[in-house]
Amino acid sequence: MTFAKPHAPLLELSGIGKSFGGLSALRDISLHIRRGEIYGLIGPNGAGKTTLFNILTGLHRADGGRFTFDTTEYGGHCKSHTLARAGIARTFQNIRLFSNMTALENVMVGRHLRTRSGIWGALTRNAATRAEERETLQRARELLSYVGINRPHQTLAKNLSYGEQRRLEIARALATDPKLIALDEPVAGMNSTETDSLKKLLRDIRAGGTTVLIIEHDVKLILSLCDRVAVLDQGKKIAEDTPDQIKCNSAVISAYFGIEPAAYEQNSTERPTARLPDQANHGHP
């Protein structure tokens, strides 16, 4: 993984919009993600979080707006493989592993994005191809160890535990040497021990120089893990700030609890007590 200058913009969105059959899913979304941060994206169901992820990773075409990644502007759409080569990797809300391939093979598939040998190399088995295959194998083994999969690497993906499968997806994404890894609900279905372990892994990934973008319904996780957070509601961005500011934001509280912002903005003796889940520690150690 490559170390990057902290706090410089890596990903910038401006005026992103998307509709499906006349229904507006995203409206004029603008935000920026700095290099070397963990950035959270939250919002009620149907807020547009996954749609935005799909635009950023080339699965959907935006109706308008543009985004810039690592100083290159992509307009409202770019193909997935182009963005992957540029340095954006992602996981999905539903696990999408090759279930009948081994853990090692799954990671090697991701690594092939960075290989150069083509059909001719595969046919001739020349020295360059063999060296590249050795590097791919070694890198895949390193990543399995890095994400904490301690089973034999020849274990089929379908025989791993749920938490291990989530980690395997992250290892496969990291095999592409991304500058930004986008994770769609990575702790969904995990118990508290698995969640805490994954939080540590995500901090390690960021410490290694990879920027992390994460969608989660687990607000406590986002507030305890992320450097900054954006909140979507009904396809619009209603807030973008640090976790401490987000949890007290009247518009965010309104979106989650149905409290009108005007009521929340009353003086402190009359203010409703609802607030987003508190955390003793924010950011990272």
ABEGO torsion letter per residue (X at the ends): XBBBBBGBBABBBBGBBBBBGGBBABBGBBBBBBBGBBBBBBEBBGAGAAAAAAAAAGABBBABEBBBBGGBBAEABBBAAAAAAAGBBBBBABBBBBAABBAAAAAAAAAAAABABBAAAAAAGBAAAAAAAAAAAAAAAAAAAAAGBABBAABBAAABBAAAAAAAAAAAAAAAGBABBBBBGAABGBBAAAAAAAAAAAAAAAAAGBBBBBBBABAAAAAAABABBBBBBGGBBABBBBAAAAAABAAAAAAAAGBBAAAAABBAAABBABBBBBBABBEBX
